[in-house]
C-alpha cells in the first residue's frame, strides 16, 4: 500500500510508528485514519479535475466526528444520509447552505431539522415533497430542495448500482418533470438536481459515459423547470483498489471529459455549482484496522492465526458486505514490515462462526502471539458498517492520526 511508509519493521501513519499509534489508541483492536493521506486525495482531485468542480464529502463513508471536521476544512460541502449525520455536519464550520441530505426514508423530525437549518434536501418521492410542504408551512420557512433523479441508464462496471431500472432511490427520470411542477406549485425553493448512478468504479470509460448521460439528462430536465438551477450534484462513483489486479483509477481522462461538459452546461444555465459527491475515494485508503494475535493453532495441515478482532468490527474485510465471491483485503503484519513472507495462513477472529475469516490462505511473515495484524483500505464502510454488538465482544476504537 503505497500511501503508507515503513521504517524498519514498523508501519508508519503520518510519520508515526505503529507502536506509538497503538499507544494513542490505548487498545487493540482499533481503526486508525491518516489525515495526510486524506489531504493528499483532496489535492489530487483539485489538480486533476476541473477547477470549477466542487467536491462534497459523503459522510456515510466514514462518519467519525474527527474525520468529518477535518474534511470540512478541505472540501466544499458535506452530504449526509441521516439526521444524526446532519447534526454532526452542522457542528462543523459548514452551515446548511453547504450541506445536502439524501436517503429514501427520511423521517419528519429529520426533515424538520433540515428545513430549519436551510439544508438542501434531495427529494426522493412525491410523498416526501408533500411532507416538506407541510413542514415549510408549519415553520414559515421555505424548504430548499433538489430532485434526486433515478436516471434511465446505469453506471456500468460499478461495485454497487444506484441508478437505472427500478430503484428505491430518487424519482424516475420520466417522473421528474412532474415533481419539478409540484415544487413550483408548493412554493418551495428549487435548488437543482442530484443524479447518482453507482459507486466503486475503477473504469474511467464507464465514468465518462455516465457523466455524459448525467449532463444530457440534467439539460433535458432543466428545460422542464420553472426556476434557475443553482446546484447540480453529479454523484461520485470513483473507486479505490482493494484486490489483486486492481489499479488506482486514473483521473486525467475523467477531468478532460468533464471540462467541456461543464462549460456547455454553464453556457445554457449560468454559473451554477456543479458538485461531485465522494466518500470512499476520499477516505477509503487512509485507514487501517489493527488487531492483535492472541493464539496460533494448527488443524490438519493449516495454520490458523487467531486475532482479537473480526467480522463484528470489519464486516467488509470478511467478505460479508457486498462481495459475491470472497476476496482478501490487503493485509500485513504491522510490526514485521521488513520481514519476508513465511507461509500462507488463515487469519480468523474470535467469534464462534466460520464466517469470521479475515484473510484466506494469505502469505505473511512468521507470526508470533502479540503481533499486530493490519488490514489496509479500511477507511470507509468499516467501523459503522459492521455488526459491532454481534456476540457481545469488546468494541474497537477509532483515532485520527
N, C-alpha and C positions, 0 to 999 in steps of 0.2 A: 504494500500500500504506500505509494509514493508521497502521499500527503503527510506521512509521519516519518521522522528520523529515528535512528537508534544510536546510542553511544555505548559501544561495547555490547554487553548483554542486555542493556536496559532500553526498552522502548521509551520514546520521549513524546510528550504532548506539550506543545507551545514552549519548548525548551526545558521542560521539567521531566526528570526521570520518573518512570512508572512507580518506583518505590516511594517517591515523595508524593506523587498523585494519590497513591493508596493511603498515605497518612492524611492527606487532605480529605479524602472520602471518609476515613475513620473506620472502614469495614470493607469486607468483600461479602457479597457481590456489589458492584457499583457500575453506573454509567458515567463516563467522562466525555465531555464535549470540548473540543479545542477551538477557542474563539479565533485564532489566527487562520484556521482552515476556512471558517465561515467568512471571515473578512476577505480572504483571497478569492472565494467563489463570487462574492459581490463585485469585486474589482474585475474579475474575468468577464462577467456579464456586461459590465459597463464598457469594457474595452471592445468586446466582440459584437455586441448587438447595437441597434441604432440609438443615437444619443437621446432622442426624444422619447424612447420607450421607458415607461415607468415599471418598477419592479415591486411586487407585493409579496409578502411572506404569508404563506398559507399555514396558519398557526397549528392546525391539526397534525401536521407532520411531527412537530415536537413542541408541546405547549408548556415546557418547563419555564416558569416565570423569568428566570435569569436569561434564558435564550431569547425569549420574546423581547425583553427590554433591551438586550444587546442589539438584536436585529432592527428594532425600531429606530435606532440611530443610524442605520446603514441603508435601509430601503425606503421606498416612497409611500408604502401603505401596508396595511395588515388585513388579511381575510380570515374571518372566523366562521365556525360552524356550530356554535352553541352559545347560550347565554353566559356560561362561565368563561369561555374563551373571550367573549366580548368584554366582560368585566375586566379581565386581565389586560386585554389590549387597551382599554380606556385608562388603565393605571400607568401606561407608558406615556411618552411625550406626544404620541399620536392622539388627535381628537377624532370625533366621529366622522368628520369630513374626509378623513383618510382611511376609514375602516369600512369594509363591506361584510355582509352577513349572508351566508348561503346555507342551504340544507332543506330537505323536502318536508320536514315535520317540525317547524318552529312553533313553540308554544306562545300563548298570548302574553305571558309575563316577559318572555324573551323579546317579542316584537315590540312590546311597550317600552322596554329599555332601549331598543334600537331606535324607535321613533323619537323618544325623548332626548336622545343624545345625538340625533341627526346623522346616525349611521346609515349608509346606503344598504338597503335590503334587496337582495337578489330574489325576486318573487318567483315562486315555483308552481303556483296553481291559482286558479280563479278564486277559490275559497280563501286562500291566504290574502289575496288582494282585497277581497271584501272585508276581511278582518282588519286589515290595515286601514281601510277607510273608516271603520268604526272606531279604531284606536285614535286615529287622527282627529276625529270629531270630538272624542272624549277629552283629549289632551289640548285641543286647539292648536295643534302643530301638524303641518303637512309632512306626511311620511315621504322620505327620499327613497325612490325605488328604481331598480333596474330590472329588466326582464331577463331571467335566466332561460336561455333557449336550448332545447334539445334539438340539435341540428339533424338534417336529413342525410347526414353522412357520418362516418366514424373515423377515428384516428387509427389507421392500420398499424400493426406491429406494436401496439401499446400493451403494457402489462395488465392494465385494467381499463376497459372501455366504459366511458361515461357519457357517450353521445351516440346517436344513430339508433334506429329501431325503437322498440318500446322501452322507456326508461322511467324510473321513479324520480329522476332529476329533471327539473326545468319544465318548460312548456314547449310542446311540439312546435317546430318551426311554422307549420301551417296554421297553428292557432295563435301565434304571437301577434299578428296584426289585430286580432280581436282584443287581446289583452292591452295593446297599446291604446286602443279606443277607450277601454274601460278606465285606464289610468287618467286619460283626459276627462272622461265623464265624472270620475270621482274627485277630480281636482287635486290629485297627488303630484308631487314633484318628480317628474321624469328625469332620471339621471342617465340612463343608457342601456347597454346590452351586456350580458355576460354569456359567453359561448365557450363551454368547456367540452372537450371531446375525448380525453383519455389521459392516462398517466404512465410514467416509467417507460419512456420510449427512447431507444438508442439509435433509431434510424432517422437521420436528418431529412432524407427524401420524404418520408411519411409525414414528418412535422411540417415541412414546407408545403406539401399538398394540403394538409389540414388548414394551415394558415390561409392559403388561397381560398379555400372553401369558406372559412370564417369571415373573411373580408367581403366576399361575394354575398354571403347571407346577410351580413350586417348592412351592406349597402341596400339590399333588397328590402329589409325590414325597416330601415330608417325612412325609406320612401313612404311607409305607412304611418310614420309617427307625426304627431301634431306639434311636437316641440323639438328644439335643437338637442342634439346628442352631446352630453358632457363627458361621458366615460364609455370606453369600450374595453372590456376585460376579455382578452383572447385566450384565457386559460393558461395552462403550463404544458405539462406532458414531457418535459425534459427529464431524461432518466440518468441514472448513475450505474456503473458496472458493479455487479455482485459476484458473478460466477465465472469459471474458467471460459476463456474465449471471448468474453465481453470486453469492449474497449470504451473509453470515455467518449461521450457524444461530442463531435466537432461542432462548434458554434458558428464558425465563419460562414458556411453556406446558409445557415438559418438567418444570420444577420444580413447577408447580401440579398436574400429574397424578401425579408421583411421591409427593408428600406423603401423600395418603390411602392409596396402595398400600402404602407403608412402614408407616404406622400400623396398617393392617389386618393386615399380616404380623406386626408386633410383638405385636398383641393375641392372636394364635394361638400364636406360638412364642417369645415372650420377646424381650428386647432384644439380639438377635444383631447382628453387624456386617454392614451392607449396604454393599457397595463398588461403585463404578463404576470400570472399568479404562480409562484413557485414555492414548493415545500421541500420535498425530498432532495431536489437538486441543490438547495442552499445548505441543508444541514445533514443529509444522509451520510456523507463520508467524513463528517467532522467528529463522529462519535465512536467510542469503543465500549464494549461491555466486558467487564473483567470479573472473573470468578476464580476461586482458589481450589486446587486439587486437594481433596480430602481422603481419597482412597484410590488404590490401584489394584485391580483384580484380573485374574485370568480365567477364561472359560473356554475349554475345548479349542485352544489354539488362538484365541482372540484376546487382546489386552483391552480392558475397559478402564478408562480414566474417569473417575467419578469426581465431579466438581460440586461446589455448594450453590450453584445457580443452575437454572434450566429453563424449560419452555414457559414456566409460570412468569418468568422475568423477561424472556425474549422469545415470544411465540414465533416470530418470523424466522429466526435462525433455526428453529426446529423443523421448518418446512410446513408448518400448520397455519400459515397466514397467507393464503392465496396461491401457493405453489401447487401445480398439478403433479409434477414429478419432483420429488425432493432433491435439492442440490445443496452442497455445503457453502455456507458463507465463508469468506476468508478468515483463517484462524492462525494464531501464533502463540508461542509461549513468551510472554512479555518480559520475563527475566532471563531468557536464554536466546536473545535475538541473534547472536553471532555464532551459535552452535549449529552444527549440521544436522540434517534430519536423520532420525534413527530408524523408525518403523511406522507403519500405518496403524493407528489406534482408533478406538471408538471413544469419543468424548460424550459422556452422559451426565445428566443431572441427578438430583437426589429424590426425584418423585417416583412414586410407586406406579409407573406406567411405562410401557415400552415406547411410547411416543416421545419420551424425554431424551431425545437424541440431538446433540448439538453439532457433532461432526462425525461423519460416517466414513470409516477407513481413510482417515486423514493422516498424512505423513507429518510427524512432528519430531523435535529433538527428544532425547531420553527424558522421560517425565519422572519427577520426584514429588512426593507429598509436600504441599506448600507452594508449589509452582503456581504462577498466575497465567491462566488461560485467557487470551484476548480474542474477542470476536469483533472484527472490523465492520465497517459500513453500518453502524448501529445508531446513527444519529437521528434517524426518522422511523416512526412507527415501531418503536421498541418498548420503552417503559410503559407508556399509557395504552399501547395496543396489545398488552399481554394480560393474561388472567392471574394477576399477582396474588389473589387470595386462594387460588387452587391448591388444595391440600394443606392450606394454613401454614406454609413455611414463611420464614422471615422475609421482609421486603428488601429490595435493593435501595440504594440512594443514588441521586444524580448530582453531579458537580459540573460547573463550567470553569475551564482552566484557561 
